[in-house]
Amino acid sequence: MKVLQACAEFYPLLKTGGLADVCAALPRALGAHGCDVRVLMPAFPAIRAGVPDAEPLDTTFALAGGARLLRGTLPEGSTCYLIDAPMYAQGTNPYVDAEGRAHADSHLRFALLGRVAAMLAEGLDGAWRPQIVHGHDWHAGLAPVYLRAASSRLRRWVAGSVFTIHNLAFQGTFPMSVRPELDLPAEFFGIDGLEFYGQVSFMKGGLVYADKLTTVSPTYAREIQGAEQGCGLDGMLRARAADLSGILNGVDPRIWNPASDALIAMRYDAGKLARKATCRQRLQAELGLEAQADAPLFGVVSRLTEQKGIHLVLEGLADLVRRGGQLAVLGSGDATLEAALREAAAARPSRVALRLGYDEELAHRIVAGADVILVPSRFEPCGLTQLYGLRYGTLPLVRRVGGLADSVVDSALENLADGTATGFVFERLELGDYLAAMRRAFALFQRRSEWRKVQAQAMARNFDWEAAADGYAAVYRSILA
């Protein structure tokens, strides 16, 4: 099967979150399932720099604004296409400007991504033509729309389409005034099309026009069909339930593996867990935390937003410190939460450390050096941080929601007894529930033999990309059938 993946970011070329990890790992895993996968991306500066051999495609491709299509080779050796247009050269963040505001031309940036995906399916590259176009998140939401428009215009099937929802809360909505710039027939802008409460929604476009829909965990697939997490699109998702699959993301062992990770202080595996203590000691020294081993070190690697439950981390911080714990935080986001964390770190520098921004290397060191990784999210489509924690024997403390519910088993007595416990899980987004889970973490940490047993169970869980790739390949085959 020939598959074109359309996405806005790709690790290690450009990363703002877990989307980049998924878009990089999935094509490689699909290769084992007989899929010839190529990736289409905007030529943002970091992406363009990471594909130095990219050359213009020998084609008559031309769009307004001087856009051109390049073909090159990704670092791992596979072929990619880059849309080279002047608007992509503006700024270092693909989504927002230096002041954190969405780029004024975001609708054009990502409409072009969808449009070129459809053009490749029509035969833009005479040497390769996809049978399936797979768009990731709202940035590629118009790819199925342009495909449907092409099929209607040409009166023939052009290619199948899959649209993956990574986070339904981010929908890519724009004023209806952008409609002429999208160059789509009028019938696509009705209530049964792109229109969403008087605006144009790229997310809705993907949901309406893709042949098949996927999202990044089974539980999230169920949750978004309800009003609480459906973000106004739950009715449509219920109507398309037969076309919607929840496929849990995986972990790329070439990047996230404590036995081979060159970014951590000491490599280790489940049979050499004593070495993890060195990672902890080095992390404490790096962050200015007191050297201690008798209480757990909690880590956060996250966007600092209410959605990620960071308010609970702050509300529970006094209890964490009173019990002797430490907290290491890496991330950025809401200014109020950042300020509160800065204040906490300044008040207790030996107990609380904060690093604002994103640092891939430090993220690895926190995951390896912490004892517990905190992911107390309000909602979480999949979550990768808890999967990294499991792989590194850093027990996740999570809320039972989305992919967190699908990947972490609470250390309740019955789960400890039957050998299934891998972390700490709480139900309601309330301080009392969060603190109860934290107390379980402190209690288990003092029972060192049981703690090590749970670490070993966590590290034994297999969340590689093979199962996910098998699920996506099955979706592709169902379309072609």
C-alpha positions, 0 to 999 in steps of 0.5 A: 500500500502506498500511503501519504502522511500529511502532518505539521511536525516531525521528530527530530526536525520540528517538535512542539509536542507528542504529535511530532513523535507519533508522525515520525514513528508511525511511518517506520512501523508501517513499513513492516506491514507492507506500507510504502509511506511518504511524509508531506510537511510544510517547509518550516525552517527547522524541517527544511534544514533537516532535509538538506537534499530536498530538490524541486519536484519536476512538475508544473506545480504552481500555486499563488504566493510562489509555493513549490514542492520539494522532494527529499530524504528524511534522516532515517532514509525515507522519502518526504515532500516539503511544501516550500512557500514564503509564509512558512519562513515566518517565525520559529513556531509553526502555530503562533508568533513571538507573542503567542498569537496564532499566525494571521495566515494559519488558514492558508498555511494548513489549507495548502498542506491539505490541498497539496496532499490531494494533488499528490493523490491526483498524480502530481509526482508522476513516479509515485501516487498514494492510495491512502492519504492519512492526515494528522490533526486539524492541520491536515483536516482539509486533506480529505476535503480536497480529496473529495472535491477532486473526486467530484471534479474528476468523477473518479475515485482519487484516493482513500483518506484517514483522519487522525484526531490527536486532540479534539480541543484544538479544532483549527477554526477560522472566520467564514471570511476565509472561505474564498481563499480555500478555493473549494466549491460552495457546497462544502461550506454548509452545516453538513460540511465545514461550517461550525457555529458560523466559522470554518472548522478544519477539524470538522472537515476531516471528520466529515469527509475522511473515509475512516477516522482514528484517534489515539486511544480506545478510551478517548474514542469513546469519550469524544462521542459524549458531550463532556469531551466532544467539544461540540462535535460529539453528535457527528462522532456518534453518527460516524462511530462505525468509522471511528477506531481508537488506536493507542500510540506507541513508544519508539524504542530507538529514542525512548529506551533506558538501556540505550539512551545516550541522554541519561546519566546511566543506562539501565534496564529492568535487571539493573534498576540499581543504576537508576539511582545514578540518574536520580542523583545527577538530576538532583545535582543538575536542578539544584535539589537536595541529594536524598534517596529516602522520599520520592522525586516527582517529575512533570514534563508537560505543557503547563495548562489546566488541561494537563492538571497542573493546578492539581500539582500546585494545590498538592505541592505543600502536601508533597513537600511536607511528606519529604518529596521533591518536584522537578518540572519542565514545560511552558504554557499558562502565564499564571501557572508558570508564575505560581511554579516560579514562586514555589521553586524560589520559596523551596529551591532544594525541594522544587525545581522549574525549567521553563520551555522545552528541552528534549535532553532534559526531558529524558533526564527527568523521565529517567531520574524521577521516581514518579511521573505526574500526568493528572490531566483533565482529559488526555487523548493518549499521552506519551509521557506516561508511556515513557515513564513506564518504559523507564520504571518511573511510575506514572501517577495519572487520572483515569481518562483517555489513553492514561486509563488504557495504559496505567494500572493502579497499585491497589492491593488486588493489583499488587497481589496479581502482578498487574500494578504499574502506577497510581490512578485516581478518578475525579479531577479533585484535590482529594483524589489526587492526594490519595494517589500521591499518598499511595505513591509515598507508601509504596516507595517505603516498601522498597521490594514491592516498589521494585516489583512494580517498576519491573512490571511497568517496564515489562509492558509492551507499548511499541509501535507494532500493535499501533501499526497493525491497527492502522494497516487494518484501517487502510486495508478496509478502505481499499477493500 
